[in-house]
């Protein structure tokens, strides 16, 4: 778990907006809440939110691959 927080900190240093959206995405998915409700409450466009969250997940995946970190 500490490693995952490290990746998030590195993402935040790279792009704070993507890190924020990824944190919201992870939090709401873990609680099984609807992302559309999140976007409505934050007054965000759903498609833009999904695009940024996807971009953040891809960035972390590429970062892990490039560093050669072991996942498990």
C-alpha positions in Angstrom: 0.0 0.0 0.0 2.9 2.4 0.7 4.1 1.9 -2.8 0.8 2.9 -4.2 0.9 6.1 -2.2 4.3 6.8 -3.6 3.0 6.5 -7.1 0.2 8.9 -6.3 2.7 11.3 -4.8 4.7 11.1 -8.0 1.6 11.7 -10.1 0.7 14.7 -8.0 4.2 16.1 -8.6 3.7 15.6 -12.3 0.0 16.8 -12.6 -2.0 17.7 -9.5 -5.3 17.7 -11.3 -4.9 14.2 -12.6 -4.0 13.0 -9.1 -7.0 14.7 -7.6 -9.4 13.1 -10.2 -7.8 9.7 -9.7 -8.2 10.0 -5.9 -11.9 10.9 -6.3 -12.3 8.0 -8.8 -10.7 5.5 -6.5 -12.7 6.7 -3.5 -16.1 6.6 -5.2 -15.4 3.2 -6.9 -14.4 1.7 -3.6 -17.6 2.9 -2.1 -19.6 1.7 -5.1 -21.1 5.1 -5.7 -22.1 6.5 -9.1 -19.5 8.6 -10.8 -22.2 10.6 -12.5 -23.4 11.7 -9.0 -19.8 12.8 -8.1 -19.5 14.8 -11.3 -22.9 16.4 -10.8 -22.0 17.4 -7.2 -18.6 18.9 -8.3 -20.1 20.4 -11.5 -17.7 18.5 -13.7 -18.4 17.1 -17.1 -18.6 13.3 -16.8 -16.7 12.6 -20.0 -13.9 15.0 -19.1 -13.7 13.4 -15.6 -13.4 9.9 -17.2 -10.8 11.1 -19.7 -8.6 12.6 -16.9 -9.0 9.5 -14.7 -8.1 7.2 -17.6 -5.1 9.4 -18.4 -3.9 9.2 -14.7 -4.3 5.4 -14.6 -2.3 5.1 -17.9 0.4 7.4 -16.5 0.8 5.3 -13.4 0.9 2.1 -15.4 3.6 3.5 -17.7 5.5 4.8 -14.8 5.5 1.4 -13.1 6.6 -0.4 -16.3 9.4 2.1 -16.9 10.7 1.7 -13.4 10.3 -2.0 -13.4 8.6 -2.1 -10.0 7.2 -5.4 -8.8 3.5 -5.2 -8.2 3.1 -8.3 -6.1 
